[in-house]
Amino acid sequence: MVDLGYNYRLSDIQCSLGVTQLAKLPRSIARRQAIARQYDAAFDQLPGVKPLAVRDGVSHAYHLYVVQLDLERLRVDRGAVFRACGPRASASTFTTMPVYLHPYYRNHFGSGPGLCRWPKRPTSGFYRCPCSPA
């Protein structure tokens, strides 16, 4: 991100649609949490694949389900992971650079590597799995 974008406002119609969608939110989050539990079970004993931890007492909404892949241990690169996912790869991706490392924030606020404890590790091994209840 080189520059900040616009702060778009919602119309009354968009707001009324949003309010209607909020009623469905608990059911949607419960479904995403069920999908996350399936991922947890699938990755539990898989060497080189570690789901990101969720703190005790936190109810995660799972907009994304992220795993950390030890690419050296798995002896693969990012391309091999995409190919292994086949047609599902379009719904999955490796994580992108943290916001504070984007040029806009670096230039305007002096942020950069080392600002945050995470990620000191390269983000190339963090993989986002689809978690939407389709």
C-alpha angles and dihedrals in degrees: 000000000000099000139011118263133222126291099235118200126219122240121232090256092052090048092051090051089049093051089052090051091051089067088062094048100094091052091047093049091048089053092049090050089052090052089049090053088054089052090047091054093045094049097037098100099020109119115227094023119096123176114219112260124250116215119244113265093025122120103208116209092203100218080164133011109220128195129184112229119204094216093184093052091045089047093222138108130227092269092056090053091052092048091049090054091057115185091356090065092086089067093046131062144164114264120265130231117294114263094245090061094057114110095249093059093040092051098042103034104023093240120155146135113336095028093110129037088233129079101029084131117077112267092221091094097052110098126191117215122199112261103172119127097235 
